[in-house]
Amino acid sequence: MRSIAMLAALGLIAACSSSDDKGPTQRDQIGQVWKYEGGEGGKAKVAYIGSANTVQTMTAADTFGVLLVQPLQEGGADVTVKLVGAPFTCDLSDCKVTAVTDDGKTHEWKGRMTENQDGIEVLPAAKAYDAIKDSRTIKVNLVVGPKDKSFPFQFNVAGLDLKV
């Protein structure tokens, strides 16, 4: 959870920084390849990756998605999908997103809205981690505009290694 809070703090810092600042953007800092934050014993505590594509929304010119994967002690992993640059929305009584793996299969990931209301914590029963680890690319459809307009954010998920 602290890793998610750190990413939220990183987002707040990036959002509050001056537009004249020529440093890396939040999207550049997160990147489009897996990054890891360490846990105990050299294992990854959290892995995260930004989407390969962006979309212009009413709130940002480069709205993008972020996948976070946190390994569980008993095996498997928790998956969180976040939206950066636009408000995340979902039906609170039935919060879900759809994902399409590179084999063309559509997956419905149900969960609950994150504490910061910027994404969805996918329930383990949705088997999101299995879909991610078995794919090279995955597209996650997130609502980015009025009237539930959605956009497929593509993640190049090949190479995820939670043993780092």
SULTA-V257256 format. One record per run of one state. SS is the DSSP state (2 for helix, 1 for strand, 0 for the rest). FROM is the first residue (numbers start at 1). LEN is the number of residues. Records with the same first field share a line. If there is no record, write none. Layout:
BEGIN
SS: FROM-LEN ; FROM-LEN
END
This chain:
BEGIN
0: 1-1 ; 17-9 ; 31-4 ; 39-1 ; 43-1 ; 51-4 ; 56-7 ; 72-5 ; 85-11 ; 102-4 ; 114-5 ; 123-1 ; 127-1 ; 134-3 ; 144-2 ; 149-1 ; 157-8
2: 2-15 ; 26-5 ; 40-3 ; 124-3 ; 128-6 ; 146-3
1: 35-4 ; 44-7 ; 55-1 ; 63-9 ; 77-8 ; 96-6 ; 106-8 ; 119-4 ; 137-7 ; 150-7
END
